[in-house]
Amino acid sequence: MKPASFEYSDPTRLEDALSLLRDFGPEAKVLAGGQSLVPLMNMRLARPKYLVDINKIAELDYIRADDGGLAIGALTRERSVERSSLVQARCPLLFEAVPLIAHPPIRNRGTIGGSLAHADPAAELPAVMVAIGAEIVAQGPAGERGIKAEDFFITYLTTALEPAEILKEIRIPPWPANTGWAFVELARRHGDMAIVGVAATLTLDAGVCRGARIVVTGSGGTPIRARQAEAVLAGQRPSDELFQQAGQKAGEEVEPDDDIHASADYRRHLAQVLTRRALLAALEKV
């Protein structure tokens, strides 16, 4: 398979990339790791007239401490995150989830920003970003703006990015004290897209739940934050029965579709089961 014809540019500065996007208009696409866009182009499901390759923009490739949290450049490879001791220390949920993404050759090329901008609702990274309350930083003609991860994902493969904007950075807040974490998913084979996955954090104070985040992936057009399930946990002492109740609520909150991989009912069931498992795993790490 070969893509349709397109014009190619590979700027070395972010300002130049933004200028190209402004000039080319909505028929341009940004190429980062290419692990999602290139297959779509080869199958002619995507036909951009202009391709702006940002791989030479070195200023977008970094992982650094930021006010107790993290700042990660959009061009940072997933493999770099997987190997980062700073990520392990400051955002253990992200560190745990990244190895579940596809296989090492994919993670060697795939970028953090590219995965988020692609916005596949079954992917791991969008759910993680919602669970940790990350901020997505976009750069465009009007300057820089921050977008809460929960507001960034609009629907299937659609984000709040404007056509002339580039995802520049991910800002991750400081990890809360006394907080456990877990990312669990069910896939047919390791490296396949998850049928359903759950990202969870659990914060305890004197043995009582003072905060929780539960985000389900693969069960709707975006990562779904299970707020009713979180409310079940508030002010309660953790127990298997309590986590089962939270799982029940999570299953009620998702909006899955039937497809060739699983029925909607099966996905709801998985959301229940995996929420309980994620909470149990998070509790062990508090």
C-alpha positions in Angstrom: 0.0 0.0 0.0 1.2 3.5 -0.8 -0.2 6.8 0.4 -1.7 9.4 -1.9 0.7 12.1 -3.0 1.5 14.9 -0.6 4.0 17.8 -0.1 6.6 17.2 2.6 8.3 19.7 4.9 10.7 19.0 7.8 11.3 22.2 9.8 13.9 22.4 12.5 12.1 25.0 14.6 8.7 25.1 16.2 8.0 28.6 14.8 8.6 27.4 11.3 6.3 24.4 11.8 3.6 26.6 13.0 4.1 28.9 10.1 3.8 26.0 7.7 0.6 24.8 9.3 -0.9 28.3 9.1 0.0 28.6 5.4 -1.2 25.1 4.5 -4.5 25.2 6.4 -6.6 22.3 7.5 -5.4 19.9 4.8 -2.0 19.6 6.6 -1.1 17.0 9.1 1.7 16.9 11.6 4.0 13.8 11.5 5.7 12.9 14.8 6.4 9.1 15.5 4.1 8.1 12.5 2.9 4.9 14.2 -0.7 5.9 13.7 -0.7 8.4 10.8 1.5 6.5 8.4 -0.6 3.3 8.4 -3.7 5.5 7.9 -2.0 7.2 4.9 -0.8 3.9 3.4 -4.4 2.6 3.6 -5.6 5.9 2.2 -7.9 6.5 5.1 -6.0 9.7 5.6 -5.0 11.9 2.6 -3.3 15.0 3.8 -2.1 17.3 1.0 0.7 18.5 3.2 2.9 16.7 5.8 4.8 18.7 8.4 7.4 16.4 9.9 8.4 17.7 13.4 11.1 15.1 14.1 13.9 17.6 13.7 12.5 20.0 16.3 14.8 19.0 19.1 13.3 21.5 21.5 10.2 19.3 21.8 12.1 16.2 23.1 12.6 16.3 26.9 11.6 15.0 30.3 12.3 17.4 33.1 11.2 18.2 36.7 8.7 20.9 36.9 7.5 22.5 40.1 7.3 19.1 41.9 5.8 17.4 38.9 6.9 16.8 35.3 7.1 18.5 32.0 7.4 16.2 29.0 8.0 17.4 25.4 5.5 16.3 22.8 8.2 14.6 20.7 9.5 12.5 23.6 9.5 8.8 22.6 7.5 6.4 24.6 10.6 4.3 25.1 12.3 7.3 26.7 9.4 7.6 29.2 9.5 3.9 29.9 13.2 4.1 30.8 13.0 7.3 32.8 13.8 7.1 36.5 12.4 10.7 36.9 9.0 9.5 35.5 9.1 6.4 37.7 9.6 8.7 40.8 7.2 11.5 39.9 4.4 9.8 38.0 4.4 6.0 38.7 1.0 5.5 36.9 2.5 6.7 33.6 5.6 4.6 34.2 3.4 1.5 34.7 1.2 2.1 31.7 3.8 2.9 29.0 5.2 -0.7 28.7 1.6 -1.9 27.8 1.7 0.2 24.6 2.2 -2.1 21.6 5.8 -3.5 21.3 9.3 -2.0 21.8 9.8 -1.1 18.1 6.6 0.9 18.2 7.5 2.6 21.5 11.0 3.4 20.0 9.3 5.6 17.4 5.9 6.5 18.9 5.8 9.8 20.8 3.8 10.9 23.8 2.4 13.9 22.0 1.5 11.9 18.9 -0.5 9.3 20.9 -2.4 12.0 22.7 -3.1 14.0 19.5 -4.3 10.8 17.7 -6.8 10.3 20.5 -7.6 6.7 20.1 -10.1 6.0 22.9 -8.7 2.5 23.4 -5.1 3.8 23.9 -3.4 3.9 27.3 -2.0 7.4 27.4 -5.2 9.4 27.1 -6.7 7.5 30.1 -3.5 8.0 32.1 -3.5 11.8 31.4 -7.1 12.2 32.6 -6.4 10.1 35.7 -3.4 12.2 36.8 -5.0 15.5 35.9 -2.4 16.5 33.3 -2.4 19.7 31.3 -1.9 19.5 27.5 -0.1 22.6 26.2 -0.8 23.6 22.6 1.1 26.3 20.6 -0.6 28.1 17.8 -0.8 31.5 16.0 -2.4 33.1 19.1 0.3 31.8 21.4 0.4 29.0 24.0 -2.7 27.6 25.8 -3.2 24.9 28.4 -6.0 22.4 28.1 -7.0 20.1 30.9 -6.7 16.5 29.7 -10.3 15.9 30.6 -11.3 18.6 28.1 -8.8 17.7 25.5 -10.4 14.5 24.1 -13.7 15.4 22.3 -14.7 12.1 20.6 -13.2 9.3 18.5 -9.8 10.5 17.1 -10.8 14.2 17.8 -9.2 16.6 20.2 -9.5 20.2 21.2 -6.4 21.1 19.0 -7.1 23.7 16.4 -5.9 23.0 12.8 -3.0 25.5 13.1 -1.9 24.3 16.6 0.8 21.8 17.6 0.8 19.9 20.8 3.9 21.2 22.5 4.1 19.8 26.0 2.4 17.7 28.7 2.5 19.1 32.2 2.0 16.6 35.0 1.2 17.8 38.6 3.1 16.6 41.7 2.2 13.1 42.7 -0.1 13.3 45.8 1.1 11.8 49.1 -0.2 8.5 50.2 -1.5 7.7 46.7 -1.5 4.3 45.1 -1.9 3.6 41.4 -2.6 0.9 38.9 -3.3 0.5 35.2 -4.9 -2.8 34.2 -6.3 -3.9 30.8 -7.5 -6.9 28.9 -6.1 -7.4 25.4 -6.3 -10.5 23.2 -2.4 -10.6 23.1 0.2 -8.5 24.7 0.8 -5.4 22.6 -2.7 -5.4 21.1 -5.0 -2.5 21.7 -6.9 -3.1 24.9 -10.5 -4.3 24.7 -11.0 -2.4 28.0 -8.5 -0.8 30.4 -8.7 1.1 33.7 -6.4 3.7 35.1 -6.9 4.3 38.8 -5.4 6.3 41.7 -6.3 6.0 45.3 -5.4 8.4 48.1 -5.8 7.5 51.7 -5.7 9.5 54.9 -5.7 7.6 58.2 -7.0 4.6 56.4 -9.9 6.5 54.7 -10.2 7.2 51.0 -9.8 11.0 50.6 -9.4 10.9 46.8 -9.7 8.6 43.8 -9.6 8.8 40.1 -11.0 6.0 37.9 -10.7 6.3 34.1 -11.9 3.6 31.7 -10.5 3.3 28.2 -12.0 1.3 25.3 -15.6 1.9 26.3 -16.6 5.1 24.5 -15.4 7.8 22.2 -13.0 9.2 24.8 -11.4 8.1 28.1 -14.3 8.0 30.5 -13.8 9.3 34.0 -16.1 7.2 36.3 -17.1 10.0 38.7 -20.0 8.0 40.3 -17.6 5.1 41.0 -15.2 7.6 42.6 -18.0 9.0 44.7 -18.7 5.5 46.1 -15.2 5.5 47.6 -15.2 9.0 49.1 -14.8 8.9 52.9 -14.9 5.1 53.1 -12.4 2.6 54.3 -11.2 0.4 51.5 -12.5 -3.1 51.2 -13.2 -5.6 48.5 -16.9 -5.1 48.9 -16.5 -1.3 48.5 -14.3 -1.8 45.4 -17.0 -4.2 43.9 -19.6 -1.4 44.4 -17.3 1.1 42.7 -16.8 -1.4 39.8 -20.5 -1.8 39.4 -20.9 2.0 39.1 -18.1 2.2 36.6 -19.8 -0.4 34.5 -22.9 1.7 34.5 -21.1 4.9 33.5 -19.3 3.6 30.3 -20.8 4.0 26.9 -19.3 1.1 24.8 -20.3 0.0 21.3 -20.5 -3.5 19.8 -17.7 -4.3 17.4 -15.8 -7.3 16.1 -13.7 -7.5 19.2 -16.4 -7.5 21.9 -20.0 -6.7 22.6 -21.1 -3.6 24.5 -22.3 -5.8 27.4 -19.0 -7.6 27.6 -17.1 -4.3 27.8 -19.4 -3.1 30.6 -18.6 -6.3 32.5 -14.9 -5.8 31.9 -15.2 -2.2 33.2 -16.7 -3.5 36.4 -14.1 -6.3 36.9 -11.0 -4.2 35.9 -12.1 -1.3 38.1 -12.1 -3.6 41.1 -8.8 -5.1 40.2 -7.2 -1.7 39.6 -8.4 -0.4 43.0 -7.1 -3.5 44.8 -3.7 -3.1 43.0 -3.6 0.6 43.9 -4.4 -0.1 47.5 -1.3 -2.3 47.7 0.9 0.6 46.7 -0.4 3.3 49.0 
